Amino acid sequence: MSLANRIALASPQVRAVCVEANEFPSLSAQFGVRGVPHTVVNRGGAFVGALPERDFVAAVLEGAGIPVDEGPGPGGPSTELGG
């Protein structure tokens, strides 16, 4: 299961849709897919490639406009989602 899907399962605020780029060429063209995996966040920000988990989470948070605090520990990025 992809990391995007696992994040979506863990949070009701996240939705993940996985698309086979070769089966939907017009959608792939719309989002400028040139390599896979190609991750799009909120139909705007995007990144290509398989990233380590901490980098993937940081890229998704950045694409969603959520500030990421690069903590000093090996746990990776952290964020507070205060309400």
MMTF fields as JSON, N, C-alpha, C and O atoms, coordinates in Angstrom:
{
  "mmtfVersion": "1.0.0",
  "mmtfProducer": "UNKNOWN",
  "numBonds": 331,
  "numAtoms": 332,
  "numGroups": 83,
  "numChains": 1,
  "numModels": 1,
  "chainsPerModel": [1],
  "groupsPerChain": [83],
  "chainIdList": ["A"],
  "bondAtomList": [4, 2, 8, 6, 12, 10, 16, 14, 20, 18, 24, 22, 28, 26, 32, 30, 36, 34, 40, 38, 44, 42, 48, 46, 52, 50, 56, 54, 60, 58, 64, 62, 68, 66, 72, 70, 76, 74, 80, 78, 84, 82, 88, 86, 92, 90, 96, 94, 100, 98, 104, 102, 108, 106, 112, 110, 116, 114, 120, 118, 124, 122, 128, 126, 132, 130, 136, 134, 140, 138, 144, 142, 148, 146, 152, 150, 156, 154, 160, 158, 164, 162, 168, 166, 172, 170, 176, 174, 180, 178, 184, 182, 188, 186, 192, 190, 196, 194, 200, 198, 204, 202, 208, 206, 212, 210, 216, 214, 220, 218, 224, 222, 228, 226, 232, 230, 236, 234, 240, 238, 244, 242, 248, 246, 252, 250, 256, 254, 260, 258, 264, 262, 268, 266, 272, 270, 276, 274, 280, 278, 284, 282, 288, 286, 292, 290, 296, 294, 300, 298, 304, 302, 308, 306, 312, 310, 316, 314, 320, 318, 324, 322, 328, 326],
  "bondOrderList": [1, 1, 1, 1, 1, 1, 1, 1, 1, 1, 1, 1, 1, 1, 1, 1, 1, 1, 1, 1, 1, 1, 1, 1, 1, 1, 1, 1, 1, 1, 1, 1, 1, 1, 1, 1, 1, 1, 1, 1, 1, 1, 1, 1, 1, 1, 1, 1, 1, 1, 1, 1, 1, 1, 1, 1, 1, 1, 1, 1, 1, 1, 1, 1, 1, 1, 1, 1, 1, 1, 1, 1, 1, 1, 1, 1, 1, 1, 1, 1, 1, 1],
  "groupList": [{"groupName": "MET", "atomNameList": ["N", "CA", "C", "O"], "elementList": ["N", "C", "C", "O"], "formalChargeList": [0, 0, 0, 0], "bondAtomList": [1, 0, 2, 1, 3, 2], "bondOrderList": [1, 1, 2], "singleLetterCode": "M", "chemCompType": "L-PEPTIDE LINKING"}, {"groupName": "SER", "atomNameList": ["N", "CA", "C", "O"], "elementList": ["N", "C", "C", "O"], "formalChargeList": [0, 0, 0, 0], "bondAtomList": [1, 0, 2, 1, 3, 2], "bondOrderList": [1, 1, 2], "singleLetterCode": "S", "chemCompType": "L-PEPTIDE LINKING"}, {"groupName": "LEU", "atomNameList": ["N", "CA", "C", "O"], "elementList": ["N", "C", "C", "O"], "formalChargeList": [0, 0, 0, 0], "bondAtomList": [1, 0, 2, 1, 3, 2], "bondOrderList": [1, 1, 2], "singleLetterCode": "L", "chemCompType": "L-PEPTIDE LINKING"}, {"groupName": "ALA", "atomNameList": ["N", "CA", "C", "O"], "elementList": ["N", "C", "C", "O"], "formalChargeList": [0, 0, 0, 0], "bondAtomList": [1, 0, 2, 1, 3, 2], "bondOrderList": [1, 1, 2], "singleLetterCode": "A", "chemCompType": "L-PEPTIDE LINKING"}, {"groupName": "ASN", "atomNameList": ["N", "CA", "C", "O"], "elementList": ["N", "C", "C", "O"], "formalChargeList": [0, 0, 0, 0], "bondAtomList": [1, 0, 2, 1, 3, 2], "bondOrderList": [1, 1, 2], "singleLetterCode": "N", "chemCompType": "L-PEPTIDE LINKING"}, {"groupName": "ARG", "atomNameList": ["N", "CA", "C", "O"], "elementList": ["N", "C", "C", "O"], "formalChargeList": [0, 0, 0, 0], "bondAtomList": [1, 0, 2, 1, 3, 2], "bondOrderList": [1, 1, 2], "singleLetterCode": "R", "chemCompType": "L-PEPTIDE LINKING"}, {"groupName": "ILE", "atomNameList": ["N", "CA", "C", "O"], "elementList": ["N", "C", "C", "O"], "formalChargeList": [0, 0, 0, 0], "bondAtomList": [1, 0, 2, 1, 3, 2], "bondOrderList": [1, 1, 2], "singleLetterCode": "I", "chemCompType": "L-PEPTIDE LINKING"}, {"groupName": "PRO", "atomNameList": ["N", "CA", "C", "O"], "elementList": ["N", "C", "C", "O"], "formalChargeList": [0, 0, 0, 0], "bondAtomList": [1, 0, 2, 1, 3, 2], "bondOrderList": [1, 1, 2], "singleLetterCode": "P", "chemCompType": "L-PEPTIDE LINKING"}, {"groupName": "GLN", "atomNameList": ["N", "CA", "C", "O"], "elementList": ["N", "C", "C", "O"], "formalChargeList": [0, 0, 0, 0], "bondAtomList": [1, 0, 2, 1, 3, 2], "bondOrderList": [1, 1, 2], "singleLetterCode": "Q", "chemCompType": "L-PEPTIDE LINKING"}, {"groupName": "VAL", "atomNameList": ["N", "CA", "C", "O"], "elementList": ["N", "C", "C", "O"], "formalChargeList": [0, 0, 0, 0], "bondAtomList": [1, 0, 2, 1, 3, 2], "bondOrderList": [1, 1, 2], "singleLetterCode": "V", "chemCompType": "L-PEPTIDE LINKING"}, {"groupName": "CYS", "atomNameList": ["N", "CA", "C", "O"], "elementList": ["N", "C", "C", "O"], "formalChargeList": [0, 0, 0, 0], "bondAtomList": [1, 0, 2, 1, 3, 2], "bondOrderList": [1, 1, 2], "singleLetterCode": "C", "chemCompType": "L-PEPTIDE LINKING"}, {"groupName": "GLU", "atomNameList": ["N", "CA", "C", "O"], "elementList": ["N", "C", "C", "O"], "formalChargeList": [0, 0, 0, 0], "bondAtomList": [1, 0, 2, 1, 3, 2], "bondOrderList": [1, 1, 2], "singleLetterCode": "E", "chemCompType": "L-PEPTIDE LINKING"}, {"groupName": "PHE", "atomNameList": ["N", "CA", "C", "O"], "elementList": ["N", "C", "C", "O"], "formalChargeList": [0, 0, 0, 0], "bondAtomList": [1, 0, 2, 1, 3, 2], "bondOrderList": [1, 1, 2], "singleLetterCode": "F", "chemCompType": "L-PEPTIDE LINKING"}, {"groupName": "GLY", "atomNameList": ["N", "CA", "C", "O"], "elementList": ["N", "C", "C", "O"], "formalChargeList": [0, 0, 0, 0], "bondAtomList": [1, 0, 2, 1, 3, 2], "bondOrderList": [1, 1, 2], "singleLetterCode": "G", "chemCompType": "PEPTIDE LINKING"}, {"groupName": "HIS", "atomNameList": ["N", "CA", "C", "O"], "elementList": ["N", "C", "C", "O"], "formalChargeList": [0, 0, 0, 0], "bondAtomList": [1, 0, 2, 1, 3, 2], "bondOrderList": [1, 1, 2], "singleLetterCode": "H", "chemCompType": "L-PEPTIDE LINKING"}, {"groupName": "THR", "atomNameList": ["N", "CA", "C", "O"], "elementList": ["N", "C", "C", "O"], "formalChargeList": [0, 0, 0, 0], "bondAtomList": [1, 0, 2, 1, 3, 2], "bondOrderList": [1, 1, 2], "singleLetterCode": "T", "chemCompType": "L-PEPTIDE LINKING"}, {"groupName": "ASP", "atomNameList": ["N", "CA", "C", "O"], "elementList": ["N", "C", "C", "O"], "formalChargeList": [0, 0, 0, 0], "bondAtomList": [1, 0, 2, 1, 3, 2], "bondOrderList": [1, 1, 2], "singleLetterCode": "D", "chemCompType": "L-PEPTIDE LINKING"}],
  "groupTypeList": [0, 1, 2, 3, 4, 5, 6, 3, 2, 3, 1, 7, 8, 9, 5, 3, 9, 10, 9, 11, 3, 4, 11, 12, 7, 1, 2, 1, 3, 8, 12, 13, 9, 5, 13, 9, 7, 14, 15, 9, 9, 4, 5, 13, 13, 3, 12, 9, 13, 3, 2, 7, 11, 5, 16, 12, 9, 3, 3, 9, 2, 11, 13, 3, 13, 6, 7, 9, 16, 11, 13, 7, 13, 7, 13, 13, 7, 1, 15, 11, 2, 13, 13],
  "groupIdList": [1, 2, 3, 4, 5, 6, 7, 8, 9, 10, 11, 12, 13, 14, 15, 16, 17, 18, 19, 20, 21, 22, 23, 24, 25, 26, 27, 28, 29, 30, 31, 32, 33, 34, 35, 36, 37, 38, 39, 40, 41, 42, 43, 44, 45, 46, 47, 48, 49, 50, 51, 52, 53, 54, 55, 56, 57, 58, 59, 60, 61, 62, 63, 64, 65, 66, 67, 68, 69, 70, 71, 72, 73, 74, 75, 76, 77, 78, 79, 80, 81, 82, 83],
  "secStructList": [7, 7, 2, 2, 2, 2, 2, 2, 2, 2, 7, 6, 6, 7, 7, 7, 7, 7, 7, 7, 4, 4, 4, 7, 2, 2, 2, 2, 2, 2, 6, 6, 7, 7, 1, 1, 1, 3, 3, 3, 3, 6, 6, 6, 3, 3, 3, 3, 1, 7, 7, 7, 2, 2, 2, 2, 2, 2, 2, 2, 2, 2, 2, 6, 6, 7, 7, 7, 3, 3, 7, 1, 1, 6, 6, 7, 3, 3, 7, 7, 7, 7, 7],
  "xCoordList": [0.852, 0.0, 0.898, 1.904, 0.539, 1.363, 1.284, 0.316, 2.321, 2.354, 1.194, 0.613, 0.851, -0.278, -1.565, -2.361, -1.777, -2.98, -2.965, -4.004, -1.803, -1.71, -2.008, -2.662, -1.536, -1.836, -3.333, -3.918, -3.951, -5.388, -6.198, -7.223, -5.747, -6.438, -6.308, -7.205, -5.188, -4.933, -5.639, -5.839, -6.023, -6.622, -7.858, -7.803, -8.973, -10.17, -10.028, -10.87, -8.969, -8.747, -7.958, -7.739, -7.532, -6.696, -7.415, -8.014, -7.34, -7.903, -6.812, -6.13, -6.643, -5.639, -6.321, -7.206, -5.907, -6.402, -5.19, -4.354, -5.098, -3.991, -4.513, -5.553, -3.778, -4.197, -3.062, -1.902, -3.386, -2.406, -2.219, -3.113, -1.047, -0.781, -1.012, -1.519, -0.652, -0.817, -2.269, -2.612, -3.118, -4.533, -5.342, -6.459, -4.796, -5.494, -4.563, -4.129, -4.253, -3.277, -3.697, -2.839, -4.983, -5.4, -5.206, -4.82, -5.469, -5.249, -3.75, -3.324, -2.967, -1.511, -0.987, -0.105, -1.526, -1.112, -1.534, -0.779, -2.734, -3.244, -2.316, -2.107, -1.763, -0.905, 0.583, 1.426, 0.91, 2.297, 3.129, 4.298, 2.536, 3.25, 4.332, 4.045, 5.577, 6.72, 7.443, 8.232, 7.171, 7.781, 6.873, 5.981, 7.099, 6.275, 7.163, 8.273, 6.725, 5.463, 5.486, 6.515, 4.359, 4.163, 3.058, 1.901, 3.398, 2.443, 2.013, 2.847, 0.703, 0.128, -0.602, -1.355, -0.372, -1.015, -1.944, -1.511, -3.223, -4.235, -4.232, -4.398, -4.044, -4.067, -3.059, -3.154, -2.107, -1.121, 0.286, 0.875, 0.823, 2.189, 2.335, 1.408, 3.497, 3.742, 5.213, 6.07, 5.49, 6.864, 6.903, 5.915, 8.062, 8.232, 9.281, 10.308, 9.008, 9.98, 9.533, 8.664, 10.154, 9.888, 10.791, 12.01, 10.198, 10.949, 10.935, 10.01, 11.955, 11.873, 10.657, 10.222, 10.124, 8.879, 8.924, 7.989, 9.972, 10.02, 10.017, 9.403, 10.689, 10.709, 9.355, 8.907, 8.71, 7.383, 6.391, 5.65, 6.382, 5.454, 5.739, 4.806, 7.006, 7.361, 6.899, 6.396, 7.064, 6.651, 5.13, 4.628, 4.403, 2.933, 2.462, 1.583, 3.044, 2.662, 2.965, 2.147, 4.125, 4.489, 3.502, 3.069, 3.147, 2.186, 0.809, 0.049, 0.491, -0.801, -0.766, -1.778, 0.413, 0.524, 0.659, 0.373, 1.093, 1.252, 2.732, 3.562, 3.077, 4.485, 5.069, 4.43, 6.284, 6.969, 8.183, 9.014, 8.274, 9.424, 10.367, 10.049, 11.539, 12.543, 13.172, 14.079, 12.697, 13.208, 14.627, 15.067, 15.356, 16.746, 16.896, 17.968, 15.839, 15.94, 15.774, 15.427, 16.025, 15.919, 14.48, 14.242, 13.513, 12.111, 11.605, 10.519, 12.349, 11.956, 11.105, 11.068, 10.404, 9.616, 8.471, 7.954, 8.105, 6.949, 6.135, 6.648, 4.873, 3.988, 2.914, 2.529, 2.441, 1.315, 0.114, 0.135, -0.933, -2.161, -3.162, -4.164, -2.876, -3.746, -5.008, -5.029, -6.075, -7.332, -7.835, -8.9],
  "yCoordList": [-1.17, 0.0, 1.234, 1.275, 2.217, 3.419, 4.245, 4.167, 5.025, 5.883, 6.88, 7.177, 7.399, 8.33, 7.67, 8.298, 6.424, 5.711, 5.471, 5.562, 5.166, 4.951, 6.235, 6.202, 7.365, 8.644, 8.919, 9.375, 8.643, 8.866, 7.972, 8.399, 6.749, 5.861, 6.349, 6.142, 6.997, 7.457, 8.761, 9.065, 9.539, 10.848, 11.082, 10.928, 11.453, 11.766, 13.063, 13.36, 13.838, 15.092, 14.884, 15.834, 13.657, 13.36, 12.363, 11.394, 12.626, 11.705, 11.405, 12.319, 10.159, 9.76, 9.033, 8.204, 9.347, 8.676, 8.244, 9.069, 6.957, 6.44, 6.141, 5.505, 6.607, 6.466, 5.82, 6.2, 4.851, 4.249, 5.197, 5.351, 5.83, 6.887, 6.419, 7.186, 5.184, 4.684, 4.457, 4.489, 4.231, 3.978, 5.263, 5.237, 6.39, 7.667, 8.735, 9.633, 8.641, 9.567, 11.031, 11.901, 11.328, 12.734, 13.306, 14.465, 12.505, 12.938, 13.099, 14.042, 12.172, 12.273, 13.54, 14.207, 13.871, 15.097, 16.335, 17.304, 16.302, 17.434, 17.771, 18.943, 16.748, 16.97, 16.905, 16.947, 16.802, 16.834, 15.661, 15.825, 14.486, 13.305, 12.936, 12.69, 12.9, 12.519, 11.316, 10.658, 11.036, 9.906, 9.472, 10.213, 8.28, 7.765, 7.274, 6.81, 7.355, 7.959, 9.481, 10.123, 10.029, 11.476, 11.837, 11.471, 12.537, 12.862, 14.31, 15.215, 14.524, 15.864, 16.15, 15.313, 17.336, 17.724, 18.9, 19.949, 18.712, 19.767, 20.347, 21.553, 19.491, 19.869, 20.951, 21.543, 21.213, 22.261, 21.726, 21.347, 21.699, 21.233, 19.772, 18.98, 19.423, 18.044, 17.713, 18.596, 16.437, 15.965, 14.58, 13.846, 14.243, 12.981, 12.142, 12.648, 10.887, 9.948, 9.362, 9.897, 8.247, 7.582, 8.209, 8.049, 8.908, 9.595, 8.765, 7.985, 8.928, 8.324, 8.89, 10.007, 8.13, 8.518, 9.928, 10.698, 10.289, 11.627, 12.724, 13.77, 12.514, 13.508, 13.58, 14.658, 12.42, 12.38, 13.175, 14.008, 12.915, 13.624, 15.121, 15.922, 15.511, 16.932, 17.568, 18.692, 16.862, 17.402, 17.544, 18.526, 16.58, 16.656, 17.811, 18.577, 17.935, 19.034, 20.38, 21.298, 20.5, 21.745, 22.041, 23.182, 21.025, 21.208, 21.602, 22.264, 21.188, 21.534, 22.877, 23.333, 23.512, 24.821, 24.752, 25.73, 23.604, 23.441, 23.588, 22.875, 24.506, 24.689, 23.424, 22.765, 23.105, 21.917, 22.359, 23.128, 21.868, 22.156, 20.974, 19.883, 21.186, 20.126, 19.957, 20.703, 18.983, 18.739, 18.218, 17.673, 18.38, 17.935, 16.432, 15.899, 15.736, 14.294, 13.503, 14.062, 12.186, 11.337, 11.041, 10.362, 11.536, 11.276, 12.012, 11.703, 12.973, 13.69, 14.891, 15.371, 15.388, 16.602, 16.403, 15.301, 17.498, 17.457, 18.71, 19.723, 18.626, 19.777, 19.716, 18.635, 20.863, 20.927, 21.379, 22.434, 20.58, 20.93, 21.43, 20.776, 22.594, 23.172, 23.736, 24.115, 23.796, 24.251, 25.462, 25.94],
  "zCoordList": [0.0, 0.0, 0.0, 0.709, -0.781, -0.872, 0.413, 1.169, 0.628, 1.816, 1.787, 2.831, 0.611, 0.506, 0.979, 1.679, 0.609, 1.05, 2.548, 3.201, 3.097, 4.546, 5.305, 6.347, 4.793, 5.438, 5.385, 6.367, 4.244, 4.095, 5.034, 5.566, 5.237, 6.175, 7.614, 8.432, 7.915, 9.278, 9.615, 10.791, 8.602, 8.868, 8.01, 6.79, 8.635, 7.848, 7.048, 6.2, 7.311, 6.588, 5.303, 4.55, 5.046, 3.879, 2.982, 3.449, 1.689, 0.705, -0.311, -0.776, -0.653, -1.632, -2.785, -2.572, -3.991, -5.186, -5.99, -6.358, -6.261, -7.065, -8.462, -8.631, -9.452, -10.847, -11.628, -11.468, -12.466, -13.361, -14.544, -15.377, -14.607, -15.594, -17.028, -17.847, -17.347, -18.72, -19.096, -20.278, -18.122, -18.4, -18.53, -19.048, -18.067, -18.128, -18.704, -17.982, -20.002, -20.591, -20.528, -20.379, -20.635, -20.587, -19.172, -19.017, -18.163, -16.789, -16.524, -15.857, -17.05, -16.908, -17.567, -17.027, -18.727, -19.423, -18.634, -18.541, -18.069, -17.296, -16.129, -15.817, -15.487, -14.333, -14.674, -13.778, -15.96, -16.393, -15.913, -15.566, -15.891, -15.421, -16.426, -17.597, -15.96, -16.794, -16.2, -16.879, -14.934, -14.245, -13.122, -12.709, -12.632, -11.551, -10.421, -10.686, -9.185, -8.785, -8.924, -8.713, -9.274, -9.429, -8.444, -8.65, -7.398, -6.338, -6.464, -6.519, -6.509, -6.604, -5.298, -4.8, -4.749, -3.49, -3.77, -4.246, -3.471, -3.65, -5.059, -5.241, -6.044, -7.462, -7.829, -8.905, -6.961, -7.21, -7.14, -8.152, -5.931, -5.742, -6.119, -5.948, -6.631, -7.031, -6.866, -6.881, -6.71, -6.697, -7.325, -7.319, -7.863, -8.583, -7.874, -7.42, -7.791, -7.241, -5.922, -5.234, -5.591, -4.323, -3.272, -3.315, -2.347, -1.298, -0.022, 0.203, 0.813, 2.145, 2.882, 2.604, 3.802, 4.483, 5.047, 4.828, 5.762, 6.382, 5.322, 5.532, 4.184, 3.117, 2.408, 2.018, 2.247, 1.628, 2.471, 1.949, 3.772, 4.674, 4.638, 4.572, 4.679, 4.635, 3.325, 3.329, 2.208, 0.907, 0.827, 0.279, 1.365, 1.361, 2.241, 1.846, 3.433, 4.319, 3.676, 3.739, 3.062, 2.383, 1.256, 1.094, 0.482, -0.605, -0.11, -0.816, 1.116, 1.711, 2.426, 2.957, 2.436, 3.08, 4.585, 5.277, 5.11, 6.549, 6.88, 6.315, 7.789, 8.131, 8.755, 9.575, 8.353, 8.852, 9.651, 9.169, 10.865, 11.717, 11.626, 12.099, 11.015, 10.919, 12.286, 12.653, 13.039, 14.384, 14.353, 13.341, 15.462, 15.502, 15.598, 15.312, 15.998, 16.202, 14.912, 13.871, 14.988, 13.811, 13.424, 12.425, 14.192, 13.886, 12.675, 12.186, 12.172, 10.975, 11.282, 12.416, 10.244, 10.382, 11.379, 11.56, 12.004, 12.883, 12.641, 12.167, 12.969, 12.812, 13.88, 14.326, 14.281, 15.196, 14.403, 13.77, 14.438, 13.745, 14.76, 15.048, 15.292, 16.312, 15.711, 14.54, 16.51, 15.963, 16.545, 16.153]
}
